[in-house]
Amino acid sequence: MTKAVLLTRPLAMNAEDQVRFLAEGYGRFYEIPLCEIKQLPVSEATKSKINGAEWLFFTSQAPVKSVLGVVEKGRRPSIAVIGKKTGAMVQACGFEVAFISPQETKKQFVSAWQERFPSGTSIFYPKSQLADDYIEERLGIENEVTGSVLYQNVFPDERKAELAKLLNLGELSAVYFASPSAWHRFLSVHEKTDEQSLIFYAIGKTTEKAINDSGYKARLLRKQESKTAGNPEKTW
């Protein structure tokens, strides 16, 4: 029987993941996004903060367009990002990226940026309602840091229903997670089913730790540099 994996990121982000899982021996793919992004309006006060900051920090692709869309014409703030895809989105909006974190964790992002730019400055950091205050706390002593919730990360009821239905079918071999929030949302539904034989893959160590801390065992998905031939069967 062909092994099936559930991909839990937004649908537009799954093509590369399918290539990686083909290399792991999976031939069927289910797609149920466990995180839906809802943009919040940018107030005049927030626009002022954005345009008054020397640096803009992006730890996600989600707020890039809304934040850069209110940057005053002619302004070119320094921009720091986690992840090459977030950097590419910044560039697609017509801005340059001054710093890309060497690793895709908030801890490494802050540490590496602080080492390279030790002088005090002003920072605007857009985030979701689920984000912690790590950046503000670590950088707020020597810098003026404004953290602002500009988008919500939610788990719609219809996705919960889809997930429960899929788990009860018993056809999955594995599930792939790209964030601790996706894991915890999955777990809230998974614990109400009888499915116990799944393999859990994590995108990085932060997500791996969240899974392990819940009493389950996570596997880090190795990076796949080359393209894999084949046409996977995509379902759901």
C-alpha positions, 0 to 999 in steps of 0.5 A, a space after each residue: 500500500 502506498 504510504 500517505 502523508 498529511 501536509 499541514 502548511 498553507 496549500 501554496 507552500 506544499 509543492 517543495 514538501 511533496 518533493 521532499 516526501 517523495 524522496 522519503 518513500 511517500 506517494 500520496 499526499 493529503 493537504 489540510 492547513 492547520 494555520 489560517 492567517 487573517 490580516 489585521 488593519 494597520 492603524 495610523 499609530 502603527 504606520 507611524 511606528 513602521 516608518 519611524 523604525 530603522 529596522 523591520 524584522 520579519 519572522 514570517 512571510 505573513 505580515 510582509 506585504 501589509 507592513 511594506 505596503 505602508 512604508 512611505 515612498 522613498 524610505 528604505 528601512 533595513 530589513 532582517 528576516 528568518 528564512 530565504 522565502 521570507 527574504 524573497 517576498 521582501 524583494 518581490 515587494 521592491 525592498 532589499 534584505 540587509 540580514 538573513 538569519 543563518 538558522 531558521 529559529 528565533 534564538 539564532 536570528 536574534 543572536 546572529 543579528 545582535 552580533 553583527 549589529 551591536 549598536 543601538 537602533 529602533 526595530 519594528 517587529 510585526 507578529 501574530 497573537 501566538 508569538 511570544 515576547 522573545 525578541 522584545 525581551 532580548 533586544 529591548 535593553 539596547 534597542 527600541 523594539 516595538 512588537 505589534 500584533 498585525 495578523 491572527 493565526 487561527 484554526 478554523 472549525 471546518 479544518 478541525 472537521 476535515 482533520 477528524 474525518 481524515 484521521 478516522 479513515 486510518 489511511 495516513 502513515 505520517 504527518 508533517 509539521 512546520 510550527 509548534 502551533 500546527 502540532 498543538 492544533 493537530 494534537 487537540 483533534 488527534 487525541 480524540 481519535 483512535 489513530 496511534 500509529 503515525 510518524 510525526 515529522 518536524 521542520 526544525 528543532 523548535 517544532 521537534 521539541 514541541 512534539 517531544 515535550 507532548 510525549 510523542 516522538 518527532 523526526 526531523 525531515 532531512 533537507 532535499 537539495 535535488 528534485 525528485 522525478 515522479 508524479 505523486 498522487 495528491 488527495 483531499 
